[in-house]
Amino acid sequence: MAILRCGQQLRLTAEDADFYRQDTGYTQLPKTVNAYNQGLQNAINAWIDTDCAEGDLMAAIIKERIT
């Protein structure tokens, strides 16, 4: 992944933006590192709450994207 970062500001490449939208279900892209990480953490929590093996797998995959 090639996320462009300057301090706490970030810009996602087209590929990373697509992954973020798919992983989180959000349409608006984050502009800060904290917002990016919080969006992914929300998705992780949602998958963990499903209480199934597939949800645990999805949570682990998304966790790898946190910067």
C-alpha positions, 0 to 999 in steps of 0.5 A, spaced: 500 500 500 502 507 498 498 511 503 501 518 502 502 521 509 505 528 512 504 528 519 497 526 521 494 528 514 494 523 509 491 522 502 489 515 499 491 512 493 485 510 488 487 502 490 487 504 498 481 508 497 477 502 494 480 498 500 478 503 505 471 503 502 470 496 502 472 495 509 469 500 512 462 501 508 464 509 509 463 513 502 467 519 505 475 518 505 479 520 511 483 526 511 487 524 518 491 518 520 487 518 526 480 518 522 483 512 518 485 508 523 478 509 527 474 507 521 478 501 520 477 499 528 470 500 527 470 495 522 474 490 526 469 491 532 463 490 527 466 483 524 468 481 531 461 482 534 458 477 529 462 472 533 463 467 528 470 464 524 469 468 518 468 475 522 474 473 526 478 472 519 475 479 516 477 483 523 484 480 522 485 482 515 482 489 516 487 489 522 493 489 518 491 495 514 491 500 520 497 504 520 
